[in-house]
Structure formats: C-alpha cells, structure tokens
C-alpha cells in the first residue's frame, strides 16, 4: 500500500524501530524485497539511484515499483536516492517516486540549502506531495559500486568521510524544511576498509538538536549489533545497497553455469536471485524491527 515516507518512518520510530530501504536496480530485486516485507508484516522503502532514474528505462522501472508498492499488503514508499539534478528529480516524481533525497552534501553549505529549496519549489509548483530528505555531511564512496579493499578507487577507511557538523543541524533543518535528515557519522558507501567505526557520539549530538527522523546511509557491512542502536538515536531509516547487490551477484556467479546446463533455465535462475535478495531483506527487516 502507498505510504508517505515521513509517516512510515515516524511510525516505526514510535515503536523503537527503523525502516530498511533497499536500492533496486531491477524489478526482480524489488519483488523479493516487498515479498520479505509482507512476510514480516513490516513496511519498507524501495530506492532508485539517480543514474537509473536518468534513463527512459529507469523511469519505467519507477512506474513499475510504484505499482508494486501500491499493491503490497504492507506500507511501501518509493524514493529517488541521492539526486542533485532538478530535471531527474522532476522526472522521477512524475513517474511515481513519492520521496526524494535531494543531495547537496558535496556542495558548500549555503549551496546545499539552495539546492534543497530549489527542489522544494519545483515540486510544489508541480503540485506534488513529495517528501524531501536532505543530507548534511558527505559520505565517501560510490553508492552504485562496491570495491574490494585492494581495488583502486575503493571506499576510504571508516572515519575518513566528512562528518556532519552537529552545530549546523538546527539551522539546516529550519531553512530547508526537509522532512528527514541523512547524516554522516563515519558511514561510507561501498565496502569498508577494516571494521566500520561509527561515531555514535556525533549521532547522539545530532539527535538532541532536531526532532526530524534521521537517516543512516551506507549500512552494508555495519554489524547488526551496531545497527540495533540506531533507532534509539532517532535513526528511522537505514539504507542498504552493497550487500544486497553483491549477494545477488555471488548467487548468479555460482549458479549460472548449472542453469545454462539445465536447458538455459532462466526461470530457475531468477528464482535463486529472488531467494538471495529476499533473505537479505528479511535479515535487515528483523535487525531493525522491535
């Protein structure tokens, strides 16, 4: 069923839980995520990357995810993730995204605010009821690619990303009017070098400065024992991408040859894809639920 992102997240926080959000580059993964959410009786969020949304087929995928979400038996929101191009934002919302992460985190502070305000003005002019998430503090890495620890261009070590300046939080929230706030507290996109080292002290300081639901990006690789602390610090949304994606690719890599021998059995291979994605989603749902 259709759910407003802010309402879904706030309701979870009232129960001491957070809502997992999963990047879906394809419909097979989305079906698995929604199936896991329905089995758990929990709401979830389907994320679409801006690189996907910037293509005609990406817009068709958003429309398909919108239909899947609306027909689900649990609350499901569809969000355009990490967007800074106003044209891509407008197209994704027209296609069916009901929320957007307007990401100006790589920009100077005032420019970040200006981008969020420009997106809000654009969406209000279009007459949409779109929830805006904004990001303060920059995450290292690439949300669309996962690098091994020895690969060139790999995500920096934990703790090296630009931490959110908690002193800016109240001003940023007041001036942007954002309904959710993504923060950088040592989390990164992609694989971590060594063990993740989240700055829970910074997160706690941010949490006491705003009542907005907070968002933790780059959750893949963070131990469950750490993630369960998030909701207590007002983190109501946790994004997953790398572990979901790499798990599916590992399954396909291991099982493709067998299905080719079995009469090019694509249907059977898709079933294994579903099992992999569904299992990861189910684990994330259980970790973040109370």
N, C-alpha and C positions, 0 to 999 in steps of 0.2 A: 504494500500500500504506500502511497505517496506520503512522504514525511518531510517537514521542514527541518533542515539540518540543525538549526539552533534549538528547536523544540526537542528533537531526538536526543541531542547531546545533553541538554539541561535535564531532561527526564532521567537519563542514565546517571548523571551526577547525583541527583537526589536519592538514588538507590546505592550510592557508593561505587558506581561502575563507570567504565568508559566504553565508547563505541569504536570498534575497529573499522578502519577504512582501507580498502584494497584497490590497488591500481589494476585496472582491467584493460588490457590491450586488445582483447578479443571477447567474443560472446561466450565461448566455452568456459573460460575462467569465471565470467560473471555468473553464469548458470550455477557453477559449483559453489561460489560464494553465497549466493542467495539460497541455494539448497541447504547449505550448512547453517545459515541464519534461521531458516524456517525450522530445521530440525532442533535447533537450540531454543527457539522461541524468542530470539533477540533481534533487535534492529541492527542494521549495518549500513555502510556507505560505499558506493561504487565510485571510484576515482577514474578520471580520464586525463591523461597527460596532455599538455598543450601541443606537443609535437603530433599527437594523434588528432586532436581537435582541429588542427590547422589544415587537415586534408578533407576532401569530399567524403571519402570512406569513413573518416573519423567522425564526421557529423552524422553519418548514417548509423554508426555504432552508438553514438549518444542517443539517437532516437530509439534504437533497439533497447538500450539499457533503460530508457525512460519507460518503455512498455513493460519490460521485465520487472522493474521496481513497482510500477503501479499495480501489477497483477500479483505481487507477492503477498503472502499471508502475514508478513511482519513488516514493520516500518523500514523503508529503504529510501535513502537520499542519493541523488546523482550529482557529483561535484566535478567541475573543471579544476584541475590541480595546477598550482604554480604558474599562473598566467600573468603576463605583463603586456600583451598586445591587445588593445581595445577591440580590434576587429575580430580576433579569435574569441574573445570573451563574448561579444555580441552574437557571433555565430553559434557558439556552444549553447548559450542560453536559449536562443531561438530553436535549437534542435532538441532541447529537453533538459539541459542541466538546470537544477534548481538552486545551486550554490556555486560560488567561485572563490578560490583562493587567489586574491589579487596580490601578486608577489612583487613588491618593490624592494625586497630586502637587500638586493645588491646595489641599490641606489643610495645617494646621500639621504639623510633623514628627512629633510623637507620635501625632496623629490618622491620619496616613498609615500608620504602623506598625500602629495598632489596626485599620484597615480591612483591611490585608493579612492580619493574624492572624484576623480575623473570617471572611474569605473562606475561609481555610485550614480553620478549624474547621468551617464549613458544609459544605465539600466532603468533608472527612474523615468527617464524620458521615453523609453520603450514600453513603459507601463508594466514592467515585470516585478514580481515579488521575490527577488533573488537575495539569498543570504550571502553576505560577504565575510570571508575570513581574510585577515591580513597577517603579514609576517614581519616581525621585528627582530633583527639579528639574523645573520646569514649562516646557512648550513653549507659545509663543504661537500664536495662530491657531485655526482650526476644522478638525478632520480631515475633516469631511463637506462642506466648502465651500471653493472656491478663489476668491480675489478678485484682480481686476486691481490693478495698482499705484496706479490712481487711484480705486478704488472705496471707498466708505465702509465702514468696518469691516474693511478689509483687514489681512492679517497684518502685524505690526510688522517693521521692518527687522531683518536678521540681526544677531545680537549683543545684542538687547534682551530676549530671553526670560530667564527665571530659570535661571541656570546651576546645574548640580549642584554641591553643596559636597562636594568630594572628601574632606574631613575627616570627613564623616558616613557615608561609604560602608561602612566596616567594621562600624560599629555597626548600620546599617540592614540590611545583609545578614545579620548574625548574629541579629538579633532577629526579622526577618520570615521567615527560612527560604526566601526567594524563590529560584527556580532560574535566573532570568535577571533582568538589571537594565537597564531603559531609562534613558538619561541625556540631559540637556540640555546641549549644548555649543555653542550658537548656532544649532542647527537649529530650524525652525518648521514648523507645519502650514500648508498652503496655499502660495501663491506668495510668493517673496521680493521685498522691495524691493531692487533692485540685486543685486550678486553675494553669494551666501552666504559668510559668514565664520565658518567653524567654528573653535572653539578646540581645536586638536589638543593643545595643552599641557595643557589641563584633562582631555581624554580620556586622554592618556598617564598623568597622575597617578592618574586613577581606575583605569586598567588595572593599575597596580602595587599597588593596595590590595585587590584582590579577584580571585579566580580564576573568579568567575562569568562566563559569557558575557554580553557587553554588547549592548545593542540601540540602534540609531540610528533614531529616528522622523523623519518629515518629510524623507525623502531626495529627493523630487521636486524637481528644479531644481538639485541639487548635481552639479557636473560629474563625469563618470566618472573623470577624473584625480585627483579628491579621494576619491571613494568607494573606489577601489582601495587606499587607505591603511588602510581601516577594520579589516580582518582582522588586520593587524599590531599593532593596539592592542586585540585581543581582542573586537572587534565581530563577532559571529557571526550577527546577524540585522539586516536593513535593511528598513524598511517603506516601501512605495510606495503612493500613493493618487492624488494630484492629477494627475500626468502621465498616468497610466493612464486616469483618468476623463475628463480634458479631451481626450485624444487620441481616445477613442471618440466623444465628443460632437461634436468637429470633423468627424470622418468622417461621422457621421449628418447633421450640418447640411449638409455639402457634397453628400451623395449621396441624401438622402431624396427630393428632387423627381424625380430620374431614375427611382427605383424606383416612385414613385407613377405616373409616366407609363407604366412598364412593367407595367401591369396590377396595381397595388398589390402589387408583388413584395416581400413581407416576407421571404421566404426569402433572396432575393438580398441584401437589406439586412443581414440577420443575418450573412450570410457576410462582408460588409465589416466589420461590427462585430468578428467573430472575427479577421480579418486585422490590424486595428488593435491589439487587445488582445494578440494573440499576438506581434506584432512588438515591442511594448514589453516584454513579459515576457521574450522571447528576449534582448533587449539587456541587460536588468537581470541575467539569469542569467549571461550571458557576462562582464559587467563584474565581477561578484562572484566568479567562479569562477577557480580556479587549477589 
